Amino acid sequence: MRLKHIEVFNAVMLTGTVSAAARLLHVTQPAVTQTLQHAELQLGYALFTRQRNRLVPTHEAQALYPEVQRLMSQLESVRRIAGALGSGEGQQFRILIVPSLAVRALPRALERFRARHPQMPVTIKTLHSAEIARAIALQEGDVGIVYGSLPHPALHEELVATGRLVCVTRTGDSAADRRTTVSLEDLLRSPFIRIDERDPLGTVLADQWARLGVAPRAGITVQTHHIAMVLAEQGFGPAIIDSFTAQAGRSDALHVRTLLPEVPVEVRALLPQGLRSPQPVADFIAAFRAVTAS
């Protein structure tokens, strides 16, 4: 399929009719019909069937559409960047970050970053660590902030901070005694809130209880440390999260205890391998390192 075929296909999928697609693309209806027919001829199968004056996508069209949506999104990004470069605005600084660290650490780091780059456009996207690694490898972001190490030939890693896993419980619950530590083995004896094992820290935690030869009891599994902390604060049980999230959400309703044996938690910055990072990237990493250290 050529680009014009894809644009017409996308317009028809969005609008459902040839006339509406023509208006969306600012072309004539015969032009849309001809382009669509040419695309189907090249592909060797129909993309739409006509039902009551509407075009209904075939099974093949429905299978193609998610990829077309991604391509159209990338095309719009190219147009936006090209326009910004032409107007002298320059490219935006793109930050990819795990959700938990975007709640408190990111705003504090941005305050420091803005002091050095007050006019620079910034875009922020929250993703999980593995998704950030893939995006940075494809140069879809300028810097990624993740948990743990994610070795990849297209990535360069920089250590930003080191924390540890902690257990948080609601103050006043029977499980929330005043000890400052709790053993993982003790915690595994009752249901708790844990991070999905597809998360790097979830994998580390699963490895720990495998070493102990103890299986966790059924509880609640979530994808982000912040959600785990909120659920613990609401009384759904103890949660195992990282110390950065616990520190950012510290309140009188939460009791925080260090997990034993201690499990270190690393926060790392991911950069595209082999590319010289511009000064804003170095400034942002330095700002993030400063706020997590404090």
C-alpha positions as CSV (number, residue, x, y, z in Angstrom):
1,M,0.0,0.0,0.0
2,R,1.2,3.5,-0.9
3,L,0.9,6.4,1.5
4,K,-2.1,7.9,-0.4
5,H,-3.8,4.5,-0.1
6,I,-3.2,4.4,3.6
7,E,-4.5,8.0,4.1
8,V,-7.8,7.2,2.2
9,F,-8.2,3.9,4.0
10,N,-7.8,5.6,7.4
11,A,-10.3,8.4,6.4
12,V,-12.9,5.8,5.4
13,M,-12.4,3.8,8.6
14,L,-12.9,7.0,10.6
15,T,-15.9,8.3,8.7
16,G,-17.7,5.3,7.3
17,T,-18.6,6.8,3.9
18,V,-16.8,7.9,0.7
19,S,-18.4,11.4,0.9
20,A,-17.3,12.0,4.5
21,A,-13.8,10.7,3.8
22,A,-13.5,13.1,0.8
23,R,-14.5,16.0,3.0
24,L,-12.0,15.0,5.6
25,L,-9.2,14.8,3.0
26,H,-10.3,17.8,1.0
27,V,-10.6,15.8,-2.2
28,T,-13.4,14.7,-4.5
29,Q,-15.5,11.6,-3.9
30,P,-14.3,10.0,-7.2
31,A,-10.7,10.5,-6.1
32,V,-11.4,8.6,-2.9
33,T,-13.3,5.8,-4.7
34,Q,-10.5,5.5,-7.3
35,T,-7.7,5.4,-4.7
36,L,-9.6,2.8,-2.6
37,Q,-10.2,0.6,-5.7
38,H,-6.5,0.8,-6.6
39,A,-5.5,-0.2,-3.1
40,E,-7.8,-3.2,-3.2
41,L,-6.5,-4.2,-6.6
42,Q,-2.9,-4.1,-5.4
43,L,-3.8,-6.0,-2.2
44,G,-5.9,-8.6,-4.0
45,Y,-8.8,-8.5,-1.5
46,A,-11.6,-6.1,-0.6
47,L,-11.2,-3.7,2.3
48,F,-14.9,-2.7,2.6
49,T,-18.4,-3.9,1.7
50,R,-21.3,-1.6,1.1
51,Q,-24.3,-1.9,3.5
52,R,-27.1,0.7,3.5
53,N,-24.9,3.5,2.0
54,R,-22.1,2.8,4.4
55,L,-18.8,1.1,3.9
56,V,-18.3,-1.7,6.4
57,P,-14.7,-2.9,6.9
58,T,-13.8,-6.5,6.1
59,H,-11.9,-8.8,8.4
60,E,-8.7,-7.9,6.5
61,A,-9.4,-4.2,7.0
62,Q,-9.9,-4.6,10.7
63,A,-6.6,-6.5,11.0
64,L,-4.8,-3.8,9.1
65,Y,-6.3,-0.8,11.0
66,P,-4.3,-0.9,14.3
67,E,-1.0,-0.7,12.3
68,V,-2.4,2.1,10.1
69,Q,-3.4,4.0,13.2
70,R,0.2,3.8,14.5
71,L,1.6,4.9,11.2
72,M,-0.7,7.9,11.0
73,S,0.3,8.9,14.5
74,Q,4.0,8.7,13.5
75,L,3.2,10.7,10.4
76,E,1.5,13.4,12.4
77,S,4.6,13.5,14.7
78,V,6.8,14.1,11.6
79,R,4.6,16.9,10.4
80,R,4.6,18.5,13.9
81,I,8.4,18.4,14.2
82,A,8.9,19.6,10.6
83,G,6.6,22.5,11.3
84,A,8.3,23.4,14.6
85,L,11.8,23.3,12.9
86,G,10.5,25.6,10.1
87,S,9.1,28.1,12.6
88,G,12.4,28.1,14.6
89,E,10.7,26.6,17.7
90,G,13.0,23.5,17.7
91,Q,12.1,20.0,18.7
92,Q,10.4,19.2,22.0
93,F,12.3,17.5,24.9
94,R,10.6,14.1,25.2
95,I,10.6,12.4,28.6
96,L,9.4,8.8,29.1
97,I,9.0,7.8,32.8
98,V,7.4,5.0,34.9
99,P,4.1,6.2,36.5
100,S,5.2,5.9,40.1
101,L,8.2,8.3,39.6
102,A,6.0,10.8,37.7
103,V,3.9,11.6,40.8
104,R,6.4,13.4,43.0
105,A,10.0,13.1,41.7
106,L,9.3,14.3,38.2
107,P,7.6,17.6,39.1
108,R,10.5,18.4,41.5
109,A,13.1,17.6,38.8
110,L,11.2,19.7,36.3
111,E,11.4,22.7,38.6
112,R,15.2,22.4,38.5
113,F,15.2,21.7,34.8
114,R,13.0,24.8,34.0
115,A,15.5,27.0,35.8
116,R,18.0,26.2,33.1
117,H,15.6,25.8,30.2
118,P,12.6,28.0,30.8
119,Q,11.4,28.1,27.2
120,M,12.0,24.6,26.1
121,P,8.8,22.6,25.1
122,V,8.5,19.4,27.1
123,T,6.4,16.3,26.4
124,I,5.9,13.6,29.1
125,K,4.7,10.1,28.6
126,T,4.2,7.5,31.3
127,L,4.9,3.9,30.4
128,H,6.2,0.8,32.0
129,S,9.9,0.1,32.1
130,A,10.0,-2.4,29.2
131,E,7.9,-0.1,27.1
132,I,10.2,2.8,27.8
133,A,13.2,0.7,26.8
134,R,11.6,-0.2,23.4
135,A,10.7,3.4,22.8
136,I,14.1,4.8,23.6
137,A,15.7,2.1,21.4
138,L,13.5,3.4,18.5
139,Q,14.5,7.0,19.5
140,E,10.8,7.9,20.3
141,G,12.1,9.7,23.4
142,D,15.1,11.7,24.5
143,V,15.4,10.2,27.9
144,G,13.7,7.4,29.8
145,I,13.5,7.0,33.6
146,V,13.0,3.3,34.6
147,Y,13.3,0.9,37.4
148,G,16.2,-1.6,37.2
149,S,18.6,-2.4,34.4
150,L,17.3,-3.2,30.9
151,P,20.3,-4.3,28.8
152,H,19.8,-3.6,25.1
153,P,22.4,-3.1,22.3
154,A,20.6,0.1,21.3
155,L,20.5,1.6,24.8
156,H,22.9,3.4,27.1
157,E,22.1,3.3,30.8
158,E,23.0,5.8,33.6
159,L,22.4,5.0,37.3
160,V,20.4,7.8,38.8
161,A,19.6,6.6,42.3
162,T,19.5,3.5,44.5
163,G,16.7,2.8,47.0
164,R,15.1,-0.4,48.4
165,L,11.9,-2.3,48.6
166,V,9.7,-1.5,51.6
167,C,6.4,-2.7,53.0
168,V,3.6,-0.1,53.5
169,T,0.6,-0.7,55.7
170,R,-2.3,1.5,56.9
171,T,-1.6,2.9,60.3
172,G,-3.9,1.3,62.8
173,D,-4.3,-2.1,61.0
174,S,-3.3,-5.1,63.0
175,A,-0.5,-5.8,60.6
176,A,0.9,-2.3,61.0
177,D,3.0,-2.7,64.1
178,R,5.6,-0.1,64.9
179,R,8.7,-2.1,63.9
180,T,10.9,-0.5,61.2
181,T,11.6,-3.8,59.4
182,V,9.6,-6.8,58.3
183,S,10.9,-10.1,56.8
184,L,9.6,-11.2,53.4
185,E,9.0,-14.6,54.8
186,D,6.7,-13.2,57.5
187,L,4.9,-11.1,54.9
188,L,4.3,-14.1,52.6
189,R,2.2,-15.8,55.3
190,S,-0.8,-13.6,54.6
191,P,-2.2,-12.0,51.4
192,F,-0.5,-8.8,50.3
193,I,-0.5,-6.3,47.4
194,R,2.2,-7.0,45.0
195,I,3.6,-5.7,41.7
196,D,3.0,-7.7,38.5
197,E,6.0,-10.0,37.7
198,R,6.4,-8.4,34.3
199,D,7.6,-5.3,36.0
200,P,11.4,-5.4,36.7
201,L,10.8,-5.1,40.5
202,G,8.1,-7.6,40.4
203,T,10.6,-10.0,38.8
204,V,13.1,-9.3,41.5
205,L,10.5,-9.9,44.2
206,A,9.4,-13.2,42.6
207,D,13.0,-14.3,42.6
208,Q,13.3,-13.6,46.3
209,W,10.4,-15.7,47.3
210,A,11.5,-18.5,45.0
211,R,14.9,-18.5,46.9
212,L,12.9,-18.8,50.1
213,G,10.9,-21.7,48.7
214,V,7.7,-20.0,49.7
215,A,4.8,-19.1,47.4
216,P,2.8,-15.9,48.1
217,R,-0.8,-16.2,49.1
218,A,-3.5,-14.9,46.8
219,G,-3.9,-11.1,47.2
220,I,-4.0,-8.2,44.8
221,T,-1.7,-7.7,41.9
222,V,-1.2,-4.3,40.3
223,Q,1.0,-2.8,37.6
224,T,2.3,0.4,39.4
225,H,3.8,1.0,42.8
226,H,1.7,4.1,43.3
227,I,-1.6,2.1,42.9
228,A,-0.2,-0.5,45.3
229,M,0.5,2.3,47.9
230,V,-3.0,3.8,47.5
231,L,-4.7,0.5,48.0
232,A,-2.5,-0.1,51.1
233,E,-3.5,3.3,52.5
234,Q,-7.2,2.4,51.9
235,G,-6.8,-0.8,54.0
236,F,-6.7,-3.5,51.4
237,G,-3.6,-5.0,53.0
238,P,0.2,-4.5,53.1
239,A,2.0,-3.6,49.9
240,I,5.5,-4.1,48.7
241,I,6.7,-1.0,46.8
242,D,9.9,0.9,46.2
243,S,11.2,3.5,48.8
244,F,11.0,6.4,46.3
245,T,7.2,5.9,45.9
246,A,6.8,5.4,49.6
247,Q,8.7,8.6,50.4
248,A,6.7,10.6,47.8
249,G,3.4,9.5,49.3
250,R,4.4,9.6,52.9
251,S,1.3,10.4,55.1
252,D,0.1,9.8,58.6
253,A,-2.1,7.0,57.2
254,L,0.9,4.9,56.1
255,H,3.4,3.0,58.1
256,V,6.6,2.2,56.2
257,R,9.0,-0.7,57.0
258,T,12.1,-1.9,55.3
259,L,11.8,-5.3,53.8
260,L,14.3,-7.9,54.9
261,P,16.5,-9.2,53.4
262,E,17.1,-5.8,51.9
263,V,16.3,-5.7,48.1
264,P,18.0,-2.7,46.3
265,V,15.9,-0.7,43.8
266,E,17.8,1.1,41.1
267,V,16.4,4.0,39.1
268,R,18.2,4.4,35.8
269,A,18.1,6.8,32.9
270,L,18.0,5.3,29.4
271,L,19.4,7.0,26.3
272,P,19.8,6.0,22.7
273,Q,23.2,4.2,22.3
274,G,25.8,5.9,20.1
275,L,24.2,9.3,20.0
276,R,25.7,12.4,21.6
277,S,23.1,13.6,24.2
278,P,22.2,17.3,24.0
279,Q,22.8,19.4,27.1
280,P,19.1,19.4,28.1
281,V,19.3,15.6,28.6
282,A,22.3,15.9,30.9
283,D,20.6,18.7,32.8
284,F,17.4,16.7,33.3
285,I,19.3,13.6,34.5
286,A,21.3,15.8,37.0
287,A,18.1,17.3,38.2
288,F,16.4,13.9,38.7
289,R,19.5,12.6,40.4
290,A,19.4,15.5,42.8
291,V,15.8,15.2,43.8
292,T,15.9,11.4,44.3
293,A,19.1,11.8,46.4
294,S,17.4,14.3,48.7
